[in-house]
Amino acid sequence: MWSTDTVTSVPPSVPLEDLDERSREVFRRIVENYLDTGEPLGSRNLARGLSQPLSPASIRNVMADLEHHGLLYSPHTSAGRLPTQSGLRLFVDGFLEVGDLTKEEREQIAVQVKAKGGEKTPEQVLTEASQMLSGLSRGAGVVLSNKTDTTLRHIEFVQIEPLKALVVLVSEDGSVENRVVDLPAGLPPSALTEASNYLNSIIRNRTLADAQSALVRQRNEFQAELDTLTSKVVDAGVAVWGGDKNDPGTLIVRGRSNLLENVGAKEDLERIRLLFDDLENKSELIRLLDLAKGGEGVRIFIGSENKLFSLSGSSLIVSPYRDSEQRVVGVLGVIGPTRLNYARVIPMVDYTARLVSRMLG
């Protein structure tokens, strides 16, 4: 059985103990019907499957009480009820039975994510993980990786003005990024070459975070080997990468088309449009890392609990993955409608995050 310690979530608005057994059963049946069909459930259909016989009138009274608690609402087109976001939160925390993945399911995930016929780059591993999560969940698989997790190949300084230089950083996956840094006055022409050579001896085959740590460890040697002005160039070249807080890193989203399945109502199409807009806003998605860092294991956000996706009313199930030093270097998970199959997606996201951590560690 699933360990509740593995899931971090926002507390429900109504304690489960406030509901009697009859209310719990009616509530559970309505939510399960919503997750299965997306449709409201009325008192007559509910009466047919309850463990304790109740008249439709009695069931309507129970539903009215649950609506008063803010757990259910009645859509204007039906006399039945649907769960509110608070109701879904209570269901996930108090009623949802989440089992572990089977051996076959674990093997299926591992086959799709692990290398086939050779080693994969970290970005290829993450892309496969995102694609796999999308396919198995029928939602959108999302992975966000820290820029500092990229393995570096080469750095070079190119003077573009008397007091400015372009820093060119090349990663092992072939990606190239440029930044402009200020140069100290009086810098000799050879200083940029000297700074490039020194940094290349440090950064090659290291991540940016590891390269920064190595420079800190070797600072005394570094200061003695280079003159003062060249040392300032080296510091500037590294600081401009580590200090860029506006770049959240690499974002991979797969399976957006899944979100369009079974969408018919105009309001559903608008919700999906808003979600697509959110997914395009890469700078805002850095919040996913903060959400994952806020608690161990899988985190679940339903609708407005996650401000990033509050307008689209989507659910987000995420888990951090880590490097060999157990530092959080990214987050992966599934985004979809509030009708996500939570019982299936939660263990899937958790296992994938652990698998990716082992592969990248």
C-alpha positions as CSV (number, residue, x, y, z in Angstrom):
1,M,0.0,0.0,0.0
2,W,1.1,3.5,-0.7
3,S,3.0,5.3,2.1
4,T,1.3,8.6,3.0
5,D,4.7,10.0,3.9
6,T,5.5,9.9,0.1
7,V,2.8,12.5,-0.7
8,T,2.9,16.2,0.3
9,S,-0.3,18.1,-0.3
10,V,-2.4,21.1,0.8
11,P,-4.7,20.4,3.8
12,P,-8.4,20.0,2.9
13,S,-10.8,22.8,3.9
14,V,-13.2,20.3,5.7
15,P,-11.8,17.7,8.2
16,L,-12.9,14.1,7.2
17,E,-14.0,13.5,10.8
18,D,-16.8,16.1,10.3
19,L,-18.6,13.7,7.9
20,D,-20.7,10.8,9.1
21,E,-20.5,7.4,7.4
22,R,-23.5,8.1,5.2
23,S,-22.2,11.4,4.0
24,R,-18.8,9.8,3.3
25,E,-20.3,7.2,1.1
26,V,-22.4,9.6,-0.9
27,F,-19.5,11.9,-1.3
28,R,-17.1,9.2,-2.4
29,R,-19.5,7.8,-5.0
30,I,-20.0,11.3,-6.5
31,V,-16.3,11.9,-6.8
32,E,-15.5,8.5,-8.2
33,N,-18.3,9.0,-10.8
34,Y,-16.8,12.4,-11.7
35,L,-13.3,10.9,-12.1
36,D,-14.7,8.1,-14.3
37,T,-17.1,10.0,-16.4
38,G,-16.8,13.7,-15.8
39,E,-20.6,13.8,-15.3
40,P,-22.7,14.9,-12.3
41,L,-24.4,12.2,-10.3
42,G,-28.0,12.5,-9.2
43,S,-29.9,11.1,-6.3
44,R,-31.8,8.4,-8.2
45,N,-28.7,6.9,-9.7
46,L,-26.9,7.2,-6.3
47,A,-29.6,5.3,-4.5
48,R,-29.1,2.2,-6.6
49,G,-25.6,1.4,-5.4
50,L,-25.3,2.5,-1.8
51,S,-24.5,0.0,0.9
52,Q,-27.3,1.3,3.1
53,P,-30.7,1.9,1.4
54,L,-31.6,5.6,1.3
55,S,-34.5,7.3,-0.5
56,P,-33.7,9.9,-3.2
57,A,-35.0,12.6,-0.9
58,S,-32.6,11.5,1.9
59,I,-29.7,11.5,-0.5
60,R,-30.6,15.0,-1.7
61,N,-30.5,16.2,1.9
62,V,-27.0,14.6,2.3
63,M,-25.9,16.2,-0.9
64,A,-27.2,19.6,0.2
65,D,-25.2,19.3,3.5
66,L,-22.0,18.4,1.5
67,E,-22.7,21.4,-0.8
68,H,-23.0,23.6,2.4
69,H,-19.5,22.3,3.4
70,G,-18.1,23.5,0.0
71,L,-17.4,19.9,-1.1
72,L,-20.0,19.6,-3.9
73,Y,-21.8,21.9,-6.3
74,S,-24.7,21.6,-8.7
75,P,-24.0,22.6,-12.3
76,H,-26.8,24.7,-13.8
77,T,-27.6,22.0,-16.4
78,S,-28.2,19.2,-14.0
79,A,-29.8,18.3,-10.7
80,G,-26.8,16.1,-9.9
81,R,-23.6,17.1,-8.1
82,L,-19.9,17.5,-8.9
83,P,-17.0,17.8,-6.6
84,T,-15.5,21.3,-5.9
85,Q,-11.7,21.7,-5.8
86,S,-12.0,21.5,-2.0
87,G,-13.9,18.3,-2.4
88,L,-11.3,16.8,-4.7
89,R,-8.6,17.7,-2.2
90,L,-10.5,15.9,0.6
91,F,-11.0,12.9,-1.6
92,V,-7.3,12.7,-2.5
93,D,-6.2,13.1,1.1
94,G,-8.9,11.0,2.8
95,F,-10.4,8.5,0.4
96,L,-7.9,7.8,-2.3
97,E,-6.3,4.3,-2.2
98,V,-3.0,4.5,-4.0
99,G,-1.2,1.2,-4.5
100,D,2.3,0.6,-5.8
101,L,3.3,-0.1,-9.4
102,T,3.4,-3.7,-10.5
103,K,6.7,-5.2,-11.6
104,E,5.5,-5.1,-15.2
105,E,4.7,-1.4,-14.9
106,R,8.1,-0.6,-13.5
107,E,9.8,-2.5,-16.2
108,Q,7.7,-0.7,-18.9
109,I,8.7,2.6,-17.5
110,A,12.4,1.6,-17.2
111,V,12.5,0.3,-20.8
112,Q,11.1,3.6,-22.1
113,V,13.4,5.9,-20.1
114,K,16.7,4.0,-20.0
115,A,19.2,3.9,-22.9
116,K,18.6,1.6,-25.8
117,G,21.7,0.7,-27.8
118,G,24.0,3.2,-26.1
119,E,24.1,6.0,-23.5
120,K,21.7,8.8,-23.6
121,T,22.4,12.5,-22.8
122,P,20.7,13.8,-19.7
123,E,18.3,15.8,-21.9
124,Q,17.4,12.7,-23.9
125,V,16.7,10.8,-20.6
126,L,14.4,13.7,-19.5
127,T,12.7,13.9,-22.9
128,E,12.0,10.1,-22.7
129,A,10.6,10.5,-19.2
130,S,8.3,13.3,-20.2
131,Q,7.1,11.4,-23.2
132,M,6.5,8.3,-21.1
133,L,4.6,10.1,-18.4
134,S,2.4,11.7,-21.1
135,G,1.6,8.3,-22.7
136,L,0.8,6.5,-19.5
137,S,-1.2,9.2,-17.8
138,R,-3.0,10.7,-20.9
139,G,-2.0,14.1,-19.6
140,A,0.9,16.3,-20.4
141,G,4.3,15.1,-19.2
142,V,6.5,18.0,-18.0
143,V,10.1,18.1,-17.0
144,L,12.0,21.1,-15.8
145,S,15.8,20.8,-15.3
146,N,18.2,23.3,-13.7
147,K,20.6,25.0,-16.0
148,T,23.3,24.1,-13.5
149,D,22.8,20.4,-14.2
150,T,24.1,20.7,-17.8
151,T,27.5,19.2,-18.4
152,L,29.9,21.8,-19.9
153,R,32.4,21.5,-22.8
154,H,33.9,24.9,-23.5
155,I,33.9,28.5,-22.5
156,E,35.3,31.4,-24.4
157,F,35.6,35.2,-24.0
158,V,35.3,37.4,-27.1
159,Q,35.9,41.2,-26.7
160,I,33.2,43.2,-28.4
161,E,33.9,46.7,-26.9
162,P,36.9,48.1,-24.9
163,L,35.1,47.3,-21.7
164,K,32.7,44.5,-22.7
165,A,33.2,40.9,-23.7
166,L,30.8,38.2,-24.9
167,V,31.0,34.9,-22.9
168,V,30.2,31.9,-25.0
169,L,29.4,28.7,-23.1
170,V,29.0,25.4,-25.0
171,S,27.4,22.4,-23.3
172,E,28.1,18.7,-24.0
173,D,24.7,18.4,-25.7
174,G,25.8,21.0,-28.2
175,S,23.7,23.9,-26.9
176,V,25.3,27.3,-26.9
177,E,24.5,30.3,-24.7
178,N,25.9,33.8,-24.8
179,R,26.2,36.5,-22.1
180,V,27.8,39.9,-22.1
181,V,30.1,40.8,-19.2
182,D,31.9,44.0,-18.2
183,L,35.7,44.1,-18.4
184,P,38.0,45.9,-16.0
185,A,39.9,48.9,-17.4
186,G,43.4,48.3,-18.5
187,L,43.0,44.6,-19.3
188,P,45.7,43.4,-21.7
189,P,44.7,41.6,-24.9
190,S,46.1,38.3,-23.7
191,A,44.0,38.3,-20.5
192,L,40.8,37.0,-22.2
193,T,42.7,34.1,-23.7
194,E,44.3,33.3,-20.4
195,A,40.9,33.4,-18.6
196,S,39.4,31.1,-21.2
197,N,42.2,28.6,-20.9
198,Y,42.0,28.6,-17.2
199,L,38.2,28.1,-17.0
200,N,38.3,25.4,-19.7
201,S,40.8,23.4,-17.6
202,I,38.2,23.6,-14.7
203,I,34.8,23.2,-16.3
204,R,35.2,20.4,-18.9
205,N,32.9,17.5,-18.1
206,R,31.5,19.2,-15.1
207,T,28.2,20.8,-14.5
208,L,28.1,24.5,-13.8
209,A,27.4,23.9,-10.1
210,D,30.4,21.5,-9.9
211,A,32.6,24.0,-11.8
212,Q,31.7,26.7,-9.4
213,S,32.5,24.5,-6.4
214,A,35.9,23.5,-7.9
215,L,36.7,27.2,-8.4
216,V,35.9,27.9,-4.8
217,R,38.1,25.0,-3.6
218,Q,41.0,26.2,-5.8
219,R,40.6,29.9,-5.2
220,N,44.0,30.4,-3.6
221,E,45.8,28.7,-6.4
222,F,43.5,30.5,-8.9
223,Q,44.5,33.9,-7.4
224,A,48.2,33.1,-7.5
225,E,48.2,31.7,-11.0
226,L,46.4,34.7,-12.6
227,D,47.0,38.4,-12.3
228,T,44.3,40.5,-10.6
229,L,42.6,41.8,-13.8
230,T,42.4,38.3,-15.3
231,S,41.0,36.9,-12.1
232,K,38.2,39.5,-12.3
233,V,37.4,38.2,-15.8
234,V,37.2,34.6,-14.6
235,D,34.9,35.6,-11.7
236,A,32.7,37.6,-14.0
237,G,32.5,34.8,-16.5
238,V,31.2,32.3,-13.9
239,A,29.0,34.7,-12.0
240,V,27.0,35.7,-15.1
241,W,25.9,32.1,-15.5
242,G,25.2,31.2,-11.9
243,G,23.5,34.5,-11.2
244,D,20.9,34.5,-14.0
245,K,17.8,34.0,-12.0
246,N,15.5,34.7,-15.0
247,D,16.5,31.5,-16.8
248,P,14.7,28.5,-15.3
249,G,16.6,26.0,-17.3
250,T,15.4,23.4,-19.8
251,L,11.7,22.8,-20.1
252,I,10.3,19.7,-21.8
253,V,6.6,19.2,-22.3
254,R,5.2,16.2,-24.2
255,G,1.6,15.1,-24.9
256,R,-0.3,18.4,-25.0
257,S,-2.6,16.9,-27.5
258,N,-3.8,14.5,-24.8
259,L,-5.3,17.4,-23.0
260,L,-7.7,17.9,-26.0
261,E,-9.2,14.4,-25.7
262,N,-12.9,14.3,-24.6
263,V,-13.1,18.1,-24.6
264,G,-16.5,19.3,-25.8
265,A,-17.9,22.1,-23.7
266,K,-16.8,25.7,-24.6
267,E,-15.6,26.3,-21.0
268,D,-13.4,23.2,-21.2
269,L,-11.8,24.5,-24.4
270,E,-11.1,27.8,-22.7
271,R,-9.6,26.0,-19.8
272,I,-7.2,24.1,-22.1
273,R,-6.3,27.3,-24.0
274,L,-5.4,28.9,-20.7
275,L,-3.3,25.9,-19.7
276,F,-1.4,26.0,-23.0
277,D,-0.7,29.7,-22.4
278,D,0.7,28.8,-18.9
279,L,2.9,26.1,-20.4
280,E,4.3,28.5,-22.9
281,N,5.4,30.9,-20.2
282,K,8.7,29.3,-19.4
283,S,9.9,32.0,-17.0
284,E,7.0,31.3,-14.7
285,L,7.5,27.6,-14.7
286,I,10.5,28.0,-12.4
287,R,7.9,27.9,-9.7
288,L,7.6,24.2,-10.3
289,L,11.1,23.8,-8.8
290,D,10.0,25.7,-5.8
291,L,6.9,23.6,-5.4
292,A,8.9,20.4,-5.5
293,K,11.5,21.7,-3.1
294,G,8.8,22.5,-0.6
295,G,8.3,18.9,0.5
296,E,9.7,15.4,0.1
297,G,8.2,13.0,-2.5
298,V,5.2,13.6,-4.7
299,R,3.3,16.8,-4.4
300,I,-0.3,17.3,-5.6
301,F,-1.9,20.6,-6.5
302,I,-5.5,20.8,-7.5
303,G,-6.8,23.9,-9.4
304,S,-6.3,27.2,-7.6
305,E,-4.0,25.5,-5.0
306,N,-1.3,26.1,-7.6
307,K,-1.3,29.8,-8.5
308,L,0.6,29.0,-11.8
309,F,-2.3,27.0,-13.2
310,S,-5.1,28.6,-11.2
311,L,-6.9,30.1,-14.2
312,S,-7.1,26.8,-16.1
313,G,-8.2,24.9,-13.1
314,S,-5.7,22.1,-13.8
315,S,-4.2,19.5,-11.5
316,L,-0.4,19.1,-11.2
317,I,1.4,16.1,-9.8
318,V,5.1,16.6,-9.4
319,S,8.2,15.1,-7.8
320,P,11.8,16.3,-7.6
321,Y,14.7,14.3,-9.0
322,R,18.2,14.6,-7.7
323,D,21.9,14.4,-8.6
324,S,24.5,12.1,-7.1
325,E,24.8,14.5,-4.1
326,Q,21.1,14.4,-3.4
327,R,20.6,18.0,-4.5
328,V,17.3,18.8,-6.2
329,V,18.2,19.5,-9.9
330,G,14.8,19.4,-11.5
331,V,11.2,18.3,-11.3
332,L,9.0,16.1,-13.3
333,G,5.4,15.2,-13.3
334,V,2.0,15.3,-15.1
335,I,-0.3,18.2,-15.8
336,G,-3.9,17.6,-16.7
337,P,-7.5,18.3,-15.9
338,T,-8.8,17.8,-12.3
339,R,-10.2,14.4,-13.5
340,L,-6.7,12.9,-13.5
341,N,-6.4,9.3,-12.4
342,Y,-4.6,10.2,-9.2
343,A,-4.3,6.6,-7.9
344,R,-2.4,5.7,-11.1
345,V,-0.4,8.9,-11.7
346,I,1.0,9.4,-8.2
347,P,3.1,6.2,-8.0
348,M,4.0,6.6,-11.7
349,V,5.5,10.1,-11.1
350,D,7.2,9.0,-7.9
351,Y,8.9,5.9,-9.5
352,T,9.9,7.9,-12.6
353,A,11.6,10.6,-10.4
354,R,13.5,7.9,-8.5
355,L,14.6,6.2,-11.7
356,V,15.7,9.5,-13.3
357,S,17.7,10.3,-10.1
358,R,19.5,7.0,-10.3
359,M,20.3,7.4,-14.0
360,L,21.6,11.0,-13.7
361,G,23.4,10.4,-10.4
